[in-house]
Amino acid sequence: MSIVSSLSPRALAAPESGIVELVNYARGREGLLPLWVGEGDLPTPDFISRAAMDALASGETFYTWQRGIPELRQALSDYYDRHFGLRLPVEHFYVTGSGMQAIQIAVQALTSPGDELVYLSPSWPNIAAALEIAGARSLSVELQFEGGKWAVDLDRIETAITPKTKGIFINTPSNPTGWTATKQDLGDLLALARRHDLWIMADEIYARYYFAGGRAPSFLDVMEPDDKIIFVNSFSKNWSMTGWRVGWIVAPPEMGQVLENLIQYSTSGVAQFLQKGAVAALDQGDDFVAANIAKAARSRDILCDALIATNRVETLKPDGAIYAFLKIDGVADSRKAALDIVDKTGVGLAPGTAFGRGGELFLRACFLRDPAQVAIAAERLCDYILKL
């Protein structure tokens, strides 16, 4: 018997990331244009890094508040006041070691082994994996795809609900599809959750990447104070902080001790000097975020206009998030196509097979990059597509 065979069945069942597989396959190649992962091409801006370095140099290296340092929780409260028009007391905010840990903690708080959580597919694969590793069951409900656009079908969601269902995971704007719920969609989803006494886990990490202007509709726009909603978020995308691994949860204050305990028994809190950088991001970073959004909008137009012009790609410009999700004529195996594309063009795309049901025929491209680089990637991809 091998050592591995004696490990936990849940651990053994954890799937390899289909995105990471491609990254590992072609990482470091000369001339590579990496559009496969969900991050921009800019390093963290200096005003954020400097705040963290100053805190580190001043000795802020001790154990700290499990729920997050008071300055960061206040900065989060102020941020929501500015951008969501809602003054939430600091008791609603909890700092986590990444958006991924925010999801893990929310899963642990909401589900027990054997419980179910419904999510919309195609989806970022980590939510389903987090549920399965925790012993819960993930139930995917496919978004509808027609004419290049994605839409949610509430009847499908309601049909998937069983007595074991504890909640619904909603990511809007969506990774990978770009589907962005309207305020009416959110109200309808919330009404459904209320009817069945379900939690909503709301992943609004891309709320600021909304190309109609302002921010995307949020459950904060339609909820009442006693609604069962937990929000998960991250500093990664807005402020070019993917490698920092700092995120947050917005939740009812009544959950405070439970969430603190779960943080304690996982990471025991986020390093204080990293949190000081996060404070600077929130307090000083609005102009940087606005520039990132404007760059994403330009690059979205460059990439999507070029691909649509081939008449071989079925997609529309996404309403939100930072991804184009592409259905290319002649592509029946997106994993095989992604390997072939990176070999022949030097453009790294994520295969739709990594995003679950409904994504098998698609490829995902992250366009949060220099428009000049995206134009080169678009030219290479168009040349490849027209030769199929």
C-alpha positions as CSV (number, residue, x, y, z in Angstrom):
1,M,0.0,0.0,0.0
2,S,1.4,3.4,-1.0
3,I,1.6,6.3,1.5
4,V,-0.8,8.3,-0.7
5,S,-3.5,5.7,-0.6
6,S,-3.8,6.1,3.1
7,L,-4.6,9.7,2.9
8,S,-8.1,11.2,3.4
9,P,-10.5,10.4,0.6
10,R,-11.5,14.1,0.5
11,A,-7.9,15.1,0.0
12,L,-7.4,12.5,-2.7
13,A,-10.5,13.7,-4.5
14,A,-9.4,17.3,-4.7
15,P,-9.1,18.0,-8.4
16,E,-6.1,19.4,-10.1
17,S,-6.8,22.9,-11.4
18,G,-7.2,22.9,-15.1
19,I,-5.9,26.5,-15.2
20,V,-2.8,25.7,-13.2
21,E,-2.1,22.7,-15.5
22,L,-1.8,25.1,-18.5
23,V,0.3,27.6,-16.5
24,N,2.7,24.9,-15.4
25,Y,2.9,23.5,-18.9
26,A,4.0,26.8,-20.5
27,R,5.2,29.0,-17.7
28,G,8.4,31.0,-18.6
29,R,8.3,30.6,-22.3
30,E,9.9,33.4,-24.3
31,G,7.4,35.7,-25.9
32,L,4.5,34.3,-23.8
33,L,1.4,36.5,-23.5
34,P,-0.2,35.0,-20.3
35,L,-4.0,35.7,-20.5
36,W,-4.8,32.5,-18.5
37,V,-5.0,33.6,-14.9
38,G,-7.2,36.3,-13.4
39,E,-4.7,39.1,-12.7
40,G,-3.4,42.2,-14.4
41,D,0.1,42.9,-15.6
42,L,1.0,45.7,-13.1
43,P,2.8,45.2,-9.9
44,T,1.3,46.5,-6.7
45,P,1.5,50.3,-6.7
46,D,4.2,51.9,-4.5
47,F,1.9,53.7,-2.1
48,I,0.5,50.3,-1.0
49,S,3.9,48.5,-0.9
50,R,5.5,51.4,1.0
51,A,2.8,51.3,3.7
52,A,3.4,47.6,4.2
53,M,7.2,48.0,4.2
54,D,7.1,50.8,6.7
55,A,4.9,48.7,9.0
56,L,7.3,45.8,8.6
57,A,10.3,48.0,9.3
58,S,8.7,49.4,12.4
59,G,8.2,46.0,13.9
60,E,4.5,45.3,13.2
61,T,5.2,41.5,13.2
62,F,3.4,40.2,16.2
63,Y,0.1,38.4,16.6
64,T,-2.8,40.7,15.8
65,W,-6.6,40.9,15.8
66,Q,-8.2,37.8,14.5
67,R,-11.0,39.8,12.8
68,G,-8.5,42.3,11.3
69,I,-6.8,45.4,12.6
70,P,-9.2,48.2,13.6
71,E,-7.8,50.5,10.9
72,L,-8.5,48.1,8.1
73,R,-12.0,47.2,9.3
74,Q,-12.7,51.0,9.4
75,A,-11.2,51.5,6.0
76,L,-13.5,48.7,4.6
77,S,-16.5,50.4,6.2
78,D,-15.5,53.7,4.6
79,Y,-15.0,52.0,1.2
80,Y,-18.5,50.6,1.2
81,D,-19.9,54.0,2.2
82,R,-18.1,55.5,-0.9
83,H,-18.8,52.9,-3.5
84,F,-22.0,51.1,-2.3
85,G,-23.7,54.0,-0.6
86,L,-24.2,52.0,2.6
87,R,-22.6,52.7,6.0
88,L,-21.9,49.4,7.6
89,P,-20.4,49.4,11.1
90,V,-17.0,47.8,11.4
91,E,-18.6,44.8,13.1
92,H,-19.7,43.6,9.7
93,F,-16.1,43.2,8.4
94,Y,-13.6,40.3,8.8
95,V,-10.1,40.2,7.3
96,T,-9.0,36.9,5.8
97,G,-5.9,35.4,4.2
98,S,-7.1,35.8,0.6
99,G,-10.5,35.7,-1.1
100,M,-10.1,31.9,-1.3
101,Q,-9.8,31.7,2.5
102,A,-12.9,33.9,2.8
103,I,-14.7,31.3,0.7
104,Q,-13.4,28.4,2.7
105,I,-14.5,30.0,6.0
106,A,-17.9,30.8,4.6
107,V,-18.3,27.2,3.4
108,Q,-17.3,26.0,6.9
109,A,-19.7,28.4,8.6
110,L,-22.7,27.5,6.4
111,T,-22.4,23.8,5.6
112,S,-22.0,20.5,7.4
113,P,-20.8,17.3,5.8
114,G,-23.6,16.1,3.5
115,D,-25.1,19.5,3.0
116,E,-25.5,21.0,-0.5
117,L,-24.7,24.4,-2.0
118,V,-26.0,25.4,-5.4
119,Y,-23.8,27.4,-7.7
120,L,-24.0,28.8,-11.2
121,S,-21.8,27.1,-13.9
122,P,-19.5,27.8,-15.7
123,S,-17.8,28.9,-12.6
124,W,-14.4,29.6,-11.0
125,P,-13.6,26.0,-10.0
126,N,-12.4,26.7,-6.5
127,I,-15.9,27.1,-5.0
128,A,-17.0,23.5,-6.0
129,A,-13.6,22.1,-4.8
130,A,-13.9,24.0,-1.5
131,L,-17.3,22.5,-0.9
132,E,-16.3,19.0,-1.7
133,I,-13.1,19.1,0.4
134,A,-15.3,20.3,3.3
135,G,-17.5,17.3,2.9
136,A,-20.4,19.2,1.4
137,R,-21.9,18.6,-2.0
138,S,-21.7,21.2,-4.9
139,L,-24.7,21.3,-7.2
140,S,-24.1,23.2,-10.5
141,V,-26.9,25.0,-12.4
142,E,-25.9,26.0,-15.8
143,L,-26.3,29.6,-17.0
144,Q,-28.0,29.8,-20.3
145,F,-25.9,30.8,-23.3
146,E,-27.5,32.2,-26.4
147,G,-26.3,34.6,-29.0
148,G,-23.1,35.2,-27.2
149,K,-24.8,36.2,-23.9
150,W,-25.3,34.5,-20.6
151,A,-28.5,34.6,-18.5
152,V,-29.7,33.0,-15.3
153,D,-32.7,30.7,-15.1
154,L,-34.4,30.9,-11.7
155,D,-36.6,27.9,-12.4
156,R,-33.5,25.7,-12.9
157,I,-32.1,26.9,-9.6
158,E,-35.4,26.2,-7.8
159,T,-35.5,22.7,-9.3
160,A,-32.0,21.9,-8.0
161,I,-32.9,22.8,-4.4
162,T,-33.4,19.8,-2.1
163,P,-34.0,19.5,1.7
164,K,-30.2,19.3,2.1
165,T,-29.6,22.6,0.3
166,K,-28.1,25.2,2.6
167,G,-27.5,28.0,0.2
168,I,-26.7,29.5,-3.2
169,F,-23.3,30.8,-4.3
170,I,-23.6,33.7,-6.7
171,N,-20.6,35.3,-8.4
172,T,-21.5,38.5,-10.3
173,P,-19.9,39.9,-12.3
174,S,-19.0,36.3,-13.2
175,N,-15.7,34.6,-13.6
176,P,-15.4,33.3,-16.3
177,T,-18.5,34.3,-18.3
178,G,-18.8,38.0,-17.5
179,W,-22.5,37.5,-16.8
180,T,-23.6,40.4,-14.6
181,A,-26.8,40.2,-12.6
182,T,-29.2,43.0,-12.9
183,K,-30.8,44.5,-9.8
184,Q,-34.0,42.6,-10.8
185,D,-32.0,39.3,-11.1
186,L,-30.6,39.9,-7.6
187,G,-34.0,40.7,-6.2
188,D,-35.4,37.5,-7.7
189,L,-32.6,35.4,-6.4
190,L,-33.0,36.8,-2.9
191,A,-36.7,36.2,-3.0
192,L,-36.0,32.6,-4.0
193,A,-33.5,32.2,-1.1
194,R,-36.0,33.7,1.3
195,R,-38.8,31.2,0.2
196,H,-36.5,28.3,0.9
197,D,-34.8,29.7,3.9
198,L,-31.4,29.5,2.2
199,W,-28.1,31.5,2.7
200,I,-26.6,33.4,-0.2
201,M,-22.9,33.4,-0.5
202,A,-22.2,36.5,-2.7
203,D,-18.8,36.8,-4.5
204,E,-18.7,40.4,-5.7
205,I,-15.0,40.6,-6.2
206,Y,-15.5,42.1,-9.7
207,A,-18.2,44.6,-8.7
208,R,-16.0,47.6,-9.7
209,Y,-15.3,46.1,-13.1
210,Y,-18.6,47.1,-14.6
211,F,-18.4,48.6,-18.1
212,A,-21.7,50.4,-18.1
213,G,-20.2,52.8,-15.5
214,G,-20.2,53.0,-11.7
215,R,-20.3,49.6,-10.1
216,A,-22.3,46.4,-10.8
217,P,-25.6,45.8,-9.0
218,S,-25.0,44.3,-5.6
219,F,-27.1,42.2,-3.1
220,L,-26.5,45.2,-0.8
221,D,-28.9,47.1,-3.1
222,V,-31.8,44.8,-2.5
223,M,-31.3,43.1,0.9
224,E,-32.8,43.7,4.3
225,P,-30.8,43.7,7.5
226,D,-32.0,40.3,8.5
227,D,-31.4,38.5,5.2
228,K,-29.0,35.6,5.3
229,I,-26.2,36.8,3.1
230,I,-22.4,36.5,3.5
231,F,-20.1,38.4,1.1
232,V,-16.6,37.2,0.1
233,N,-14.1,39.5,-1.5
234,S,-10.4,40.1,-2.1
235,F,-7.8,42.8,-2.6
236,S,-6.4,40.9,-5.5
237,K,-8.0,42.4,-8.7
238,N,-8.8,46.0,-7.9
239,W,-5.4,47.0,-6.5
240,S,-3.0,44.5,-8.3
241,M,-2.4,42.6,-5.0
242,T,-2.9,39.0,-6.2
243,G,0.2,37.7,-4.5
244,W,-0.6,39.4,-1.1
245,R,-3.3,36.9,-0.3
246,V,-5.5,39.3,1.7
247,G,-9.3,39.2,1.5
248,W,-12.4,40.0,3.5
249,I,-15.8,38.9,4.5
250,V,-18.9,41.0,5.1
251,A,-21.4,39.2,7.4
252,P,-24.0,39.9,10.0
253,P,-22.3,40.9,13.3
254,E,-24.1,38.0,15.1
255,M,-21.6,35.7,13.2
256,G,-18.6,37.5,14.6
257,Q,-17.4,35.0,17.2
258,V,-18.0,32.1,14.8
259,L,-15.9,33.7,12.1
260,E,-13.2,34.8,14.5
261,N,-12.9,31.2,15.7
262,L,-12.7,29.8,12.2
263,I,-9.9,32.3,11.4
264,Q,-8.1,31.4,14.6
265,Y,-8.0,27.7,13.8
266,S,-6.9,28.2,10.2
267,T,-4.4,31.1,9.9
268,S,-4.8,32.9,13.3
269,G,-5.1,36.2,11.4
270,V,-3.4,38.1,8.6
271,A,0.0,39.6,9.1
272,Q,-0.4,43.2,10.4
273,F,2.1,44.7,8.0
274,L,0.1,43.3,5.1
275,Q,-3.1,44.7,6.5
276,K,-1.4,48.2,6.7
277,G,-0.8,47.9,2.9
278,A,-4.5,47.0,2.5
279,V,-5.5,50.1,4.5
280,A,-3.5,52.2,2.0
281,A,-5.1,50.5,-0.9
282,L,-8.6,51.4,0.3
283,D,-7.8,54.9,1.5
284,Q,-5.6,56.0,-1.4
285,G,-6.4,53.6,-4.2
286,D,-9.5,54.9,-5.9
287,D,-7.6,56.6,-8.8
288,F,-5.5,53.4,-9.3
289,V,-8.7,51.2,-9.5
290,A,-10.3,53.6,-11.9
291,A,-7.3,53.4,-14.2
292,N,-7.3,49.6,-14.0
293,I,-11.0,49.6,-15.0
294,A,-10.4,52.0,-17.9
295,K,-7.5,49.8,-19.1
296,A,-9.6,46.7,-18.9
297,A,-12.4,48.4,-20.9
298,R,-10.0,49.4,-23.7
299,S,-8.4,45.9,-23.8
300,R,-11.8,44.2,-23.7
301,D,-12.8,46.2,-26.8
302,I,-9.6,45.4,-28.6
303,L,-9.7,41.7,-28.0
304,C,-13.5,41.1,-28.5
305,D,-13.7,43.3,-31.6
306,A,-10.9,41.4,-33.3
307,L,-12.2,38.0,-32.4
308,I,-15.8,38.7,-33.3
309,A,-14.6,40.1,-36.7
310,T,-13.3,36.6,-37.6
311,N,-16.9,35.4,-37.8
312,R,-15.5,32.3,-36.1
313,V,-16.0,33.3,-32.5
314,E,-19.3,33.3,-30.6
315,T,-19.2,35.9,-27.9
316,L,-20.2,39.4,-27.0
317,K,-18.3,42.0,-25.0
318,P,-18.9,41.0,-21.3
319,D,-20.8,43.5,-19.1
320,G,-18.4,43.0,-16.2
321,A,-15.4,41.2,-14.8
322,I,-12.1,40.9,-16.6
323,Y,-12.5,38.0,-18.9
324,A,-13.6,37.1,-22.5
325,F,-15.2,33.7,-22.6
326,L,-14.8,32.5,-26.2
327,K,-16.6,29.8,-28.2
328,I,-14.5,29.1,-31.3
329,D,-15.9,27.3,-34.3
330,G,-14.2,24.0,-34.7
331,V,-13.0,23.7,-31.1
332,A,-14.6,20.6,-29.5
333,D,-12.0,20.1,-26.7
334,S,-11.0,23.3,-25.0
335,R,-8.2,21.7,-23.0
336,K,-6.5,20.3,-26.2
337,A,-7.1,23.7,-27.9
338,A,-5.5,25.6,-25.1
339,L,-2.4,23.5,-25.2
340,D,-2.3,23.8,-29.0
341,I,-2.8,27.6,-28.9
342,V,0.0,28.2,-26.4
343,D,2.3,26.0,-28.4
344,K,1.6,27.7,-31.8
345,T,0.8,31.3,-30.8
346,G,2.5,31.9,-27.4
347,V,-0.9,33.1,-26.0
348,G,-1.9,31.4,-22.8
349,L,-5.7,30.9,-22.4
350,A,-7.5,28.9,-19.7
351,P,-9.6,26.0,-21.0
352,G,-13.3,26.1,-20.4
353,T,-13.1,22.5,-19.1
354,A,-11.6,24.0,-15.9
355,F,-14.9,25.9,-15.2
356,G,-17.3,23.0,-15.1
357,R,-20.6,22.2,-16.8
358,G,-21.4,24.5,-19.7
359,G,-17.8,25.6,-20.2
360,E,-16.4,22.7,-22.1
361,L,-16.4,24.4,-25.5
362,F,-15.0,27.7,-24.3
363,L,-11.7,29.4,-23.7
364,R,-11.1,32.2,-21.2
365,A,-8.9,35.2,-21.8
366,C,-8.1,37.7,-19.1
367,F,-7.9,41.2,-20.6
368,L,-6.7,43.2,-17.6
369,R,-3.4,44.0,-19.4
370,D,-1.7,46.7,-21.5
371,P,-3.9,47.3,-24.5
372,A,-0.8,47.0,-26.8
373,Q,-0.1,43.5,-25.5
374,V,-3.7,42.5,-25.8
375,A,-3.7,43.8,-29.4
376,I,-0.7,41.5,-30.2
377,A,-2.5,38.5,-28.5
378,A,-5.6,39.3,-30.5
379,E,-3.7,39.3,-33.7
380,R,-2.0,35.9,-32.9
381,L,-5.3,34.4,-31.9
382,C,-7.2,35.6,-35.0
383,D,-4.5,34.2,-37.2
384,Y,-4.8,30.9,-35.4
385,I,-8.6,30.8,-35.6
386,L,-8.7,31.7,-39.3
387,K,-6.4,28.7,-40.1
388,L,-8.7,26.2,-38.3
